[in-house]
Amino acid sequence: MESKVYYGEYTLEHWMNLILKKNIILPDYQRLFVWDKEKTEKLIESIRKNEFVPPVTIGSYDKGDERENLILDGQQRLTSIFLSFLGIFPNKEKYKKKISNLIDDNDSEIDIDEFDNILEWSLKKLTEKGNSKEQILSQIKKDNYDEISEISLEFLRSHYLGFCYLVPQVTGGESVDEFYSEQQRYYSSVFRNINIQGETLLPQESRKSLYFLRDGLVDFFEPEFSKSIRINDAQMDFVRYIALISHYKEKVNINKVGYRYARRMEKLYEEFIYFVAYGADSDLFSPLPDYVTAEDYSNKLEEVGKFMEVITNQIVLNSIIDIDLVAFGLLKYTLFESKKLDINSINNLVLDLKEEIQSFKSDMKHTKNPNALMHLRNRIQSSYEIYSRYIK
């Protein structure tokens, strides 16, 4: 796809106004804010000394009836400046302690969204609360934030940050639908190839831009229930599970699962997303169920999420071994084969899962290198076998 690139610079005051008015926004696949206070302070000091700061990359995204300006690169820089403009900084440890105390003091379920989930924090958390500095500061949960040095209006007006602005071009020989599809593919590619201020994206974060290659499947690739399941502060990688289940179903032989992808499994997951998004033939993957390709999957995911909640309430997920045993069999039978779990036997299912988890963890070779294909294949087979006993 052809594009025009424009270069320039704005005062920091103008950047703050663009953020407040939502004239520039984060795309849904952008990562969370990950900088600490030290990096934020160092950035402000670099700007103060007129040192080089990499420009921000903005992309013009044509949605037909409107145009959005997406922050493709520079989220960490812009957010740091915005936080310094407000004089606040999110404190994850305070938030964790508060939620832990609430859980200890309450038997009922806690809705963490009521307390501004700082663990999943980005610029959007602030811009959702208002379009002025005063509105935002009046709406935030102040005990989730630390006070930091506030930069002055004079500083904002006298210092600049550069940008490059990408504008995809219509070539004239393509339909509107083809342009929108090419545009999404173009931005997914741009995002994945950008080096964000030295902060390496986790594979899951980088891959997320590909989910938008087909808008109707975004919520399938990353369902709500998977966002609340965390292992060592990492979110459940739902795509990994459905990709490997589809891969095994196509290959039939467990020993062919991951074959030639041992050191590049992320590449396998990417190819799965392209396979689903474009519906191409593949000798790597079996097609997803018709209800998924028809984008009618909401009820099924909700049902699976309830099963997952019941099981994970009884099993502590603190390693890839735990979540693999729980997830592979459940997703195979409920999502891919539309079968029902025997609710009356859930307790026995949980006991079997716990026993198998403990068996794997007692093998030091397994716990030391759980990502080895041999161990992954064993977990897949064991999970399938356990769940097969409890399917109606």
KEDOLUM-84118 format. One record per residue (C-alpha): x negated, y negated, z negated; residue number from 1; residue in three letters. Coordinates in Angstrom, 3 decimals. Layout:
N
{doti {X, Y, Z}, NUM, ala};
...
***
This chain:
392
{doti {0.000, 0.000, 0.000}, 1, met};
{doti {-1.286, -3.467, 0.890}, 2, glu};
{doti {-1.386, -6.168, -1.766}, 3, ser};
{doti {-2.507, -9.747, -2.186}, 4, lys};
{doti {-4.649, -10.710, -5.169}, 5, val};
{doti {-4.634, -14.214, -6.623}, 6, tyr};
{doti {-7.128, -15.539, -9.176}, 7, tyr};
{doti {-6.918, -18.379, -11.670}, 8, gly};
{doti {-6.854, -19.322, -15.328}, 9, glu};
{doti {-4.340, -20.688, -17.832}, 10, tyr};
{doti {-4.718, -22.425, -21.155}, 11, thr};
{doti {-4.079, -20.184, -24.136}, 12, leu};
{doti {-1.033, -22.342, -24.887}, 13, glu};
{doti {0.419, -21.462, -21.483}, 14, his};
{doti {-0.267, -17.753, -22.071}, 15, trp};
{doti {1.587, -17.959, -25.411}, 16, met};
{doti {4.571, -19.609, -23.704}, 17, asn};
{doti {4.622, -16.919, -21.012}, 18, leu};
{doti {4.763, -14.260, -23.736}, 19, ile};
{doti {7.457, -16.046, -25.756}, 20, leu};
{doti {9.652, -16.561, -22.679}, 21, lys};
{doti {8.998, -12.961, -21.558}, 22, lys};
{doti {7.698, -14.217, -18.232}, 23, asn};
{doti {5.005, -11.581, -18.671}, 24, ile};
{doti {5.892, -8.249, -20.262}, 25, ile};
{doti {4.360, -4.901, -21.107}, 26, leu};
{doti {5.393, -2.043, -18.805}, 27, pro};
{doti {6.996, 0.858, -20.668}, 28, asp};
{doti {3.968, 3.054, -20.041}, 29, tyr};
{doti {1.483, 0.658, -21.662}, 30, gln};
{doti {-0.332, 1.980, -24.702}, 31, arg};
{doti {0.171, 0.715, -28.237}, 32, leu};
{doti {-1.913, -2.056, -29.780}, 33, phe};
{doti {-5.088, -0.425, -31.114}, 34, val};
{doti {-7.487, -3.227, -31.957}, 35, trp};
{doti {-8.403, -3.928, -35.570}, 36, asp};
{doti {-8.779, -7.310, -37.275}, 37, lys};
{doti {-12.514, -7.365, -36.680}, 38, glu};
{doti {-12.115, -7.056, -32.902}, 39, lys};
{doti {-9.389, -9.692, -32.904}, 40, thr};
{doti {-11.569, -12.126, -34.853}, 41, glu};
{doti {-14.522, -11.398, -32.552}, 42, lys};
{doti {-12.389, -12.176, -29.480}, 43, leu};
{doti {-11.243, -15.519, -30.919}, 44, ile};
{doti {-14.842, -16.379, -31.778}, 45, glu};
{doti {-15.961, -15.524, -28.225}, 46, ser};
{doti {-13.274, -17.819, -26.824}, 47, ile};
{doti {-14.266, -20.551, -29.289}, 48, arg};
{doti {-17.881, -20.343, -28.071}, 49, lys};
{doti {-16.730, -20.360, -24.421}, 50, asn};
{doti {-18.296, -16.938, -23.881}, 51, glu};
{doti {-17.145, -14.690, -21.056}, 52, phe};
{doti {-13.865, -12.868, -21.738}, 53, val};
{doti {-12.607, -10.464, -19.038}, 54, pro};
{doti {-9.569, -11.799, -17.154}, 55, pro};
{doti {-6.090, -10.402, -17.624}, 56, val};
{doti {-4.531, -8.397, -14.781}, 57, thr};
{doti {-0.858, -9.100, -14.046}, 58, ile};
{doti {1.206, -7.242, -11.458}, 59, gly};
{doti {4.281, -8.574, -9.684}, 60, ser};
{doti {6.919, -5.827, -9.768}, 61, tyr};
{doti {9.826, -6.222, -7.343}, 62, asp};
{doti {13.060, -4.707, -8.706}, 63, lys};
{doti {15.270, -6.013, -5.905}, 64, gly};
{doti {17.540, -8.363, -7.841}, 65, asp};
{doti {14.668, -9.622, -10.004}, 66, glu};
{doti {10.897, -9.687, -10.244}, 67, arg};
{doti {8.902, -8.780, -13.357}, 68, glu};
{doti {5.321, -9.717, -14.159}, 69, asn};
{doti {3.694, -6.706, -15.808}, 70, leu};
{doti {0.630, -6.844, -18.053}, 71, ile};
{doti {-1.523, -4.121, -16.483}, 72, leu};
{doti {-4.809, -4.927, -18.208}, 73, asp};
{doti {-5.417, -7.265, -21.112}, 74, gly};
{doti {-2.733, -6.227, -23.568}, 75, gln};
{doti {-5.237, -5.970, -26.423}, 76, gln};
{doti {-6.648, -9.441, -25.660}, 77, arg};
{doti {-3.289, -11.170, -25.215}, 78, leu};
{doti {-1.819, -9.500, -28.292}, 79, thr};
{doti {-4.837, -10.481, -30.384}, 80, ser};
{doti {-4.510, -14.114, -29.299}, 81, ile};
{doti {-0.753, -14.015, -29.942}, 82, phe};
{doti {-1.279, -12.603, -33.443}, 83, leu};
{doti {-3.837, -15.334, -34.145}, 84, ser};
{doti {-1.303, -17.873, -32.857}, 85, phe};
{doti {1.205, -16.491, -35.401}, 86, leu};
{doti {-1.385, -16.017, -38.152}, 87, gly};
{doti {-0.448, -12.392, -38.883}, 88, ile};
{doti {-1.846, -8.898, -38.268}, 89, phe};
{doti {-0.042, -5.514, -38.606}, 90, pro};
{doti {-1.229, -3.409, -41.544}, 91, asn};
{doti {-0.631, 0.305, -40.879}, 92, lys};
{doti {-1.812, 1.446, -44.293}, 93, glu};
{doti {0.688, -0.790, -46.103}, 94, lys};
{doti {3.445, 0.562, -43.886}, 95, tyr};
{doti {2.451, 4.212, -44.446}, 96, lys};
{doti {2.432, 3.670, -48.206}, 97, lys};
{doti {5.831, 1.969, -48.149}, 98, lys};
{doti {7.470, 4.748, -46.126}, 99, ile};
{doti {5.832, 7.418, -48.307}, 100, ser};
{doti {7.218, 5.764, -51.447}, 101, asn};
{doti {10.686, 5.466, -49.907}, 102, leu};
{doti {10.702, 9.148, -48.963}, 103, ile};
{doti {9.602, 10.114, -52.481}, 104, asp};
{doti {12.370, 8.003, -54.015}, 105, asp};
{doti {15.200, 9.049, -51.676}, 106, asn};
{doti {16.736, 12.421, -50.954}, 107, asp};
{doti {18.572, 11.093, -47.900}, 108, ser};
{doti {16.932, 10.649, -44.494}, 109, glu};
{doti {15.030, 7.386, -43.958}, 110, ile};
{doti {15.559, 5.447, -40.712}, 111, asp};
{doti {12.024, 4.140, -40.150}, 112, ile};
{doti {13.182, 1.750, -37.413}, 113, asp};
{doti {14.830, -0.338, -40.127}, 114, glu};
{doti {11.365, -1.049, -41.513}, 115, phe};
{doti {9.589, -2.028, -38.257}, 116, asp};
{doti {7.562, 1.044, -37.336}, 117, asn};
{doti {4.018, -0.349, -37.455}, 118, ile};
{doti {2.551, 3.030, -36.457}, 119, leu};
{doti {4.060, 2.569, -32.984}, 120, glu};
{doti {3.354, -1.140, -32.644}, 121, trp};
{doti {2.899, -3.317, -29.593}, 122, ser};
{doti {3.574, -6.897, -28.560}, 123, leu};
{doti {7.214, -5.971, -27.912}, 124, lys};
{doti {7.800, -5.583, -31.650}, 125, lys};
{doti {7.337, -9.344, -31.964}, 126, leu};
{doti {8.920, -10.663, -28.760}, 127, thr};
{doti {12.098, -8.688, -29.499}, 128, glu};
{doti {12.574, -10.848, -32.605}, 129, lys};
{doti {12.776, -14.240, -30.928}, 130, gly};
{doti {11.444, -16.646, -28.324}, 131, asn};
{doti {9.656, -19.037, -30.650}, 132, ser};
{doti {6.948, -18.800, -33.263}, 133, lys};
{doti {9.385, -19.847, -35.987}, 134, glu};
{doti {12.028, -17.262, -35.012}, 135, gln};
{doti {9.527, -14.415, -34.942}, 136, ile};
{doti {7.970, -15.270, -38.297}, 137, leu};
{doti {11.413, -15.509, -39.896}, 138, ser};
{doti {12.452, -12.066, -38.608}, 139, gln};
{doti {9.411, -9.867, -39.280}, 140, ile};
{doti {9.022, -7.612, -42.321}, 141, lys};
{doti {6.291, -9.702, -43.928}, 142, lys};
{doti {4.976, -6.908, -46.160}, 143, asp};
{doti {3.995, -4.991, -42.995}, 144, asn};
{doti {1.543, -7.732, -42.041}, 145, tyr};
{doti {-1.587, -9.382, -43.408}, 146, asp};
{doti {-2.196, -13.098, -43.052}, 147, glu};
{doti {-5.101, -14.048, -40.783}, 148, ile};
{doti {-6.603, -17.362, -39.702}, 149, ser};
{doti {-4.118, -19.226, -37.536}, 150, glu};
{doti {-5.502, -20.915, -34.414}, 151, ile};
{doti {-4.513, -24.528, -33.895}, 152, ser};
{doti {-2.504, -26.092, -31.092}, 153, leu};
{doti {-5.583, -28.091, -30.117}, 154, glu};
{doti {-7.546, -24.825, -29.751}, 155, phe};
{doti {-4.785, -23.327, -27.594}, 156, leu};
{doti {-4.736, -26.375, -25.321}, 157, arg};
{doti {-8.494, -26.645, -24.884}, 158, ser};
{doti {-9.419, -23.010, -24.180}, 159, his};
{doti {-8.649, -20.868, -21.151}, 160, tyr};
{doti {-8.215, -17.222, -20.183}, 161, leu};
{doti {-8.541, -16.061, -16.595}, 162, gly};
{doti {-6.242, -13.766, -14.636}, 163, phe};
{doti {-5.898, -11.822, -11.434}, 164, cys};
{doti {-2.380, -11.474, -10.071}, 165, tyr};
{doti {-1.454, -8.508, -7.868}, 166, leu};
{doti {1.430, -8.801, -5.399}, 167, val};
{doti {2.276, -5.671, -3.332}, 168, pro};
{doti {3.269, -6.513, 0.234}, 169, gln};
{doti {6.095, -5.219, 2.402}, 170, val};
{doti {4.503, -4.060, 5.652}, 171, thr};
{doti {7.682, -4.275, 7.702}, 172, gly};
{doti {7.771, -0.684, 8.878}, 173, gly};
{doti {9.125, 0.812, 5.673}, 174, glu};
{doti {12.589, 1.037, 4.149}, 175, ser};
{doti {13.467, -0.678, 0.876}, 176, val};
{doti {13.485, 2.668, -0.950}, 177, asp};
{doti {10.098, 3.564, 0.507}, 178, glu};
{doti {8.688, 0.214, -0.635}, 179, phe};
{doti {9.938, 0.695, -4.212}, 180, tyr};
{doti {8.520, 4.226, -4.315}, 181, ser};
{doti {5.154, 3.075, -2.930}, 182, glu};
{doti {5.135, 0.144, -5.342}, 183, gln};
{doti {5.565, 2.420, -8.357}, 184, gln};
{doti {2.877, 4.768, -7.081}, 185, arg};
{doti {0.570, 1.795, -6.499}, 186, tyr};
{doti {0.955, 0.468, -10.042}, 187, tyr};
{doti {0.596, 3.906, -11.589}, 188, ser};
{doti {-2.690, 4.252, -9.728}, 189, ser};
{doti {-3.869, 0.761, -10.716}, 190, val};
{doti {-3.044, 1.342, -14.367}, 191, phe};
{doti {-4.840, 4.683, -14.527}, 192, arg};
{doti {-7.986, 3.257, -12.928}, 193, asn};
{doti {-8.286, 0.208, -15.146}, 194, ile};
{doti {-10.826, 0.221, -17.949}, 195, asn};
{doti {-9.068, -1.593, -20.768}, 196, ile};
{doti {-11.769, -3.585, -22.612}, 197, gln};
{doti {-13.789, -0.465, -23.365}, 198, gly};
{doti {-10.877, 1.208, -25.174}, 199, glu};
{doti {-10.572, 4.671, -23.619}, 200, thr};
{doti {-6.997, 5.740, -23.070}, 201, leu};
{doti {-5.942, 9.053, -24.509}, 202, leu};
{doti {-4.908, 11.462, -21.724}, 203, pro};
{doti {-1.276, 11.244, -22.829}, 204, gln};
{doti {-1.366, 7.437, -22.712}, 205, glu};
{doti {-2.999, 7.331, -19.300}, 206, ser};
{doti {-0.646, 9.952, -17.897}, 207, arg};
{doti {2.440, 8.073, -19.085}, 208, lys};
{doti {2.391, 5.726, -16.088}, 209, ser};
{doti {3.042, 8.728, -13.825}, 210, leu};
{doti {6.356, 9.440, -15.550}, 211, tyr};
{doti {7.769, 6.376, -13.800}, 212, phe};
{doti {7.162, 7.864, -10.370}, 213, leu};
{doti {10.734, 9.050, -10.771}, 214, arg};
{doti {12.700, 6.733, -13.043}, 215, asp};
{doti {15.491, 9.229, -13.692}, 216, gly};
{doti {13.101, 11.689, -15.343}, 217, leu};
{doti {11.201, 9.317, -17.647}, 218, val};
{doti {13.272, 10.383, -20.662}, 219, asp};
{doti {12.791, 14.033, -19.748}, 220, phe};
{doti {9.004, 13.763, -19.644}, 221, phe};
{doti {9.039, 12.057, -23.038}, 222, glu};
{doti {12.259, 12.905, -24.947}, 223, pro};
{doti {13.153, 11.077, -28.136}, 224, glu};
{doti {12.700, 14.093, -30.418}, 225, phe};
{doti {9.093, 14.570, -29.252}, 226, ser};
{doti {8.182, 11.037, -30.361}, 227, lys};
{doti {8.898, 11.858, -34.001}, 228, ser};
{doti {6.789, 15.043, -34.009}, 229, ile};
{doti {3.189, 14.195, -34.823}, 230, arg};
{doti {0.074, 16.281, -35.353}, 231, ile};
{doti {-2.842, 14.396, -36.902}, 232, asn};
{doti {-1.269, 11.066, -35.856}, 233, asp};
{doti {-0.882, 12.245, -32.247}, 234, ala};
{doti {2.567, 12.525, -30.691}, 235, gln};
{doti {3.814, 15.888, -29.433}, 236, met};
{doti {2.712, 16.282, -25.805}, 237, asp};
{doti {6.013, 17.459, -24.319}, 238, phe};
{doti {4.734, 17.472, -20.723}, 239, val};
{doti {1.956, 19.874, -21.698}, 240, arg};
{doti {4.537, 22.430, -22.849}, 241, tyr};
{doti {6.908, 22.245, -19.909}, 242, ile};
{doti {3.977, 22.212, -17.459}, 243, ala};
{doti {2.442, 25.359, -18.943}, 244, leu};
{doti {5.810, 27.144, -19.160}, 245, ile};
{doti {6.499, 26.315, -15.504}, 246, ser};
{doti {2.937, 27.342, -14.596}, 247, his};
{doti {3.201, 30.709, -16.385}, 248, tyr};
{doti {6.607, 31.357, -14.829}, 249, lys};
{doti {5.122, 30.851, -11.356}, 250, glu};
{doti {1.938, 32.845, -11.978}, 251, lys};
{doti {3.692, 35.663, -13.911}, 252, val};
{doti {0.336, 36.983, -15.154}, 253, asn};
{doti {-0.703, 35.317, -18.437}, 254, ile};
{doti {-4.375, 35.696, -17.485}, 255, asn};
{doti {-3.794, 33.338, -14.560}, 256, lys};
{doti {-2.468, 30.537, -16.776}, 257, val};
{doti {-4.961, 27.683, -16.578}, 258, gly};
{doti {-7.230, 29.655, -14.244}, 259, tyr};
{doti {-9.772, 27.253, -12.669}, 260, arg};
{doti {-8.473, 24.462, -14.931}, 261, tyr};
{doti {-10.191, 25.487, -18.171}, 262, ala};
{doti {-12.209, 22.273, -18.468}, 263, arg};
{doti {-9.691, 20.018, -16.748}, 264, arg};
{doti {-6.263, 20.902, -18.096}, 265, met};
{doti {-5.206, 17.270, -17.832}, 266, glu};
{doti {-5.500, 17.614, -14.056}, 267, lys};
{doti {-3.036, 20.515, -14.197}, 268, leu};
{doti {-0.520, 18.387, -16.114}, 269, tyr};
{doti {-0.899, 15.536, -13.615}, 270, glu};
{doti {-0.240, 17.890, -10.711}, 271, glu};
{doti {2.865, 19.132, -12.515}, 272, phe};
{doti {4.225, 15.576, -12.792}, 273, ile};
{doti {3.632, 14.975, -9.071}, 274, tyr};
{doti {5.285, 18.321, -8.318}, 275, phe};
{doti {8.403, 17.354, -10.300}, 276, val};
{doti {8.536, 13.735, -9.102}, 277, ala};
{doti {8.236, 14.527, -5.395}, 278, tyr};
{doti {9.839, 17.976, -5.300}, 279, gly};
{doti {7.046, 19.444, -3.173}, 280, ala};
{doti {6.370, 23.161, -2.778}, 281, asp};
{doti {3.695, 24.513, -5.094}, 282, ser};
{doti {1.882, 27.740, -5.816}, 283, asp};
{doti {1.079, 26.431, -9.301}, 284, leu};
{doti {4.519, 25.727, -10.725}, 285, phe};
{doti {8.007, 27.163, -10.771}, 286, ser};
{doti {10.822, 24.648, -10.153}, 287, pro};
{doti {12.549, 23.135, -13.155}, 288, leu};
{doti {16.201, 24.051, -13.782}, 289, pro};
{doti {18.764, 22.394, -11.506}, 290, asp};
{doti {20.235, 20.314, -14.329}, 291, tyr};
{doti {16.833, 18.645, -14.791}, 292, val};
{doti {16.312, 17.795, -11.123}, 293, thr};
{doti {19.904, 16.514, -11.079}, 294, ala};
{doti {18.858, 14.236, -13.970}, 295, glu};
{doti {21.616, 15.641, -16.189}, 296, asp};
{doti {19.402, 16.755, -19.062}, 297, tyr};
{doti {20.370, 14.487, -21.986}, 298, ser};
{doti {22.683, 16.914, -23.779}, 299, asn};
{doti {20.248, 19.798, -23.410}, 300, lys};
{doti {17.362, 17.768, -24.843}, 301, leu};
{doti {19.539, 16.651, -27.737}, 302, glu};
{doti {20.379, 20.285, -28.484}, 303, glu};
{doti {16.715, 21.308, -28.317}, 304, val};
{doti {15.795, 18.389, -30.555}, 305, gly};
{doti {18.204, 19.617, -33.238}, 306, lys};
{doti {16.688, 23.116, -33.143}, 307, phe};
{doti {13.212, 21.612, -33.340}, 308, met};
{doti {14.205, 19.509, -36.345}, 309, glu};
{doti {15.617, 22.510, -38.225}, 310, val};
{doti {12.450, 24.528, -37.617}, 311, ile};
{doti {9.912, 21.763, -38.283}, 312, thr};
{doti {11.653, 20.861, -41.533}, 313, asn};
{doti {10.444, 24.251, -42.764}, 314, gln};
{doti {7.046, 24.417, -41.062}, 315, ile};
{doti {4.322, 21.834, -41.649}, 316, val};
{doti {2.735, 20.949, -38.315}, 317, leu};
{doti {-0.894, 20.089, -38.982}, 318, asn};
{doti {-2.645, 21.646, -35.988}, 319, ser};
{doti {-2.176, 22.583, -32.342}, 320, ile};
{doti {-1.743, 26.195, -33.484}, 321, ile};
{doti {1.368, 25.303, -35.501}, 322, asp};
{doti {3.100, 23.256, -32.823}, 323, ile};
{doti {2.254, 25.708, -30.021}, 324, asp};
{doti {3.828, 28.645, -31.848}, 325, leu};
{doti {6.923, 26.566, -32.577}, 326, val};
{doti {7.328, 24.913, -29.174}, 327, ala};
{doti {6.472, 27.313, -26.347}, 328, phe};
{doti {9.107, 29.960, -27.037}, 329, gly};
{doti {11.763, 27.447, -28.040}, 330, leu};
{doti {11.381, 25.412, -24.844}, 331, leu};
{doti {11.127, 28.477, -22.587}, 332, lys};
{doti {14.403, 29.999, -23.724}, 333, tyr};
{doti {16.465, 26.877, -24.403}, 334, thr};
{doti {15.297, 24.523, -21.641}, 335, leu};
{doti {14.216, 26.839, -18.847}, 336, phe};
{doti {16.665, 29.702, -19.400}, 337, glu};
{doti {19.533, 27.808, -21.120}, 338, ser};
{doti {19.821, 30.456, -23.820}, 339, lys};
{doti {21.015, 29.930, -27.385}, 340, lys};
{doti {19.145, 30.536, -30.599}, 341, leu};
{doti {20.869, 32.671, -33.207}, 342, asp};
{doti {21.444, 30.009, -35.869}, 343, ile};
{doti {22.239, 32.631, -38.494}, 344, asn};
{doti {18.729, 34.054, -38.135}, 345, ser};
{doti {16.773, 30.788, -38.235}, 346, ile};
{doti {15.232, 31.583, -41.621}, 347, asn};
{doti {13.878, 34.882, -40.322}, 348, asn};
{doti {12.569, 33.121, -37.208}, 349, leu};
{doti {10.735, 30.605, -39.377}, 350, val};
{doti {9.197, 33.389, -41.470}, 351, leu};
{doti {7.958, 35.158, -38.335}, 352, asp};
{doti {6.485, 31.928, -36.972}, 353, leu};
{doti {4.729, 31.186, -40.267}, 354, lys};
{doti {3.297, 34.689, -40.411}, 355, glu};
{doti {1.937, 34.457, -36.858}, 356, glu};
{doti {0.523, 30.978, -37.480}, 357, ile};
{doti {-1.306, 32.273, -40.533}, 358, gln};
{doti {-2.604, 35.223, -38.553}, 359, ser};
{doti {-4.093, 32.947, -35.893}, 360, phe};
{doti {-5.560, 30.592, -38.493}, 361, lys};
{doti {-7.292, 33.456, -40.268}, 362, ser};
{doti {-9.354, 33.980, -37.102}, 363, asp};
{doti {-12.243, 31.516, -37.438}, 364, met};
{doti {-13.033, 31.672, -33.716}, 365, lys};
{doti {-9.459, 30.638, -32.973}, 366, his};
{doti {-9.357, 27.759, -35.458}, 367, thr};
{doti {-12.785, 26.520, -34.352}, 368, lys};
{doti {-11.856, 26.377, -30.664}, 369, asn};
{doti {-8.038, 26.469, -30.332}, 370, pro};
{doti {-8.134, 24.896, -26.855}, 371, asn};
{doti {-9.987, 27.853, -25.343}, 372, ala};
{doti {-7.809, 29.433, -22.652}, 373, leu};
{doti {-7.939, 32.839, -24.325}, 374, met};
{doti {-6.460, 31.430, -27.541}, 375, his};
{doti {-3.928, 29.234, -25.722}, 376, leu};
{doti {-2.675, 32.238, -23.748}, 377, arg};
{doti {-2.347, 34.280, -26.936}, 378, asn};
{doti {-0.267, 31.544, -28.571}, 379, arg};
{doti {2.036, 31.282, -25.571}, 380, ile};
{doti {2.659, 35.028, -25.491}, 381, gln};
{doti {3.158, 35.277, -29.248}, 382, ser};
{doti {5.619, 32.386, -29.289}, 383, ser};
{doti {7.612, 33.922, -26.424}, 384, tyr};
{doti {7.703, 37.306, -28.142}, 385, glu};
{doti {8.870, 35.896, -31.489}, 386, ile};
{doti {11.677, 33.800, -30.007}, 387, tyr};
{doti {12.847, 36.675, -27.810}, 388, ser};
{doti {14.076, 38.419, -30.988}, 389, arg};
{doti {16.355, 35.536, -31.912}, 390, tyr};
{doti {18.041, 34.708, -28.617}, 391, ile};
{doti {21.747, 35.410, -28.241}, 392, lys};
***
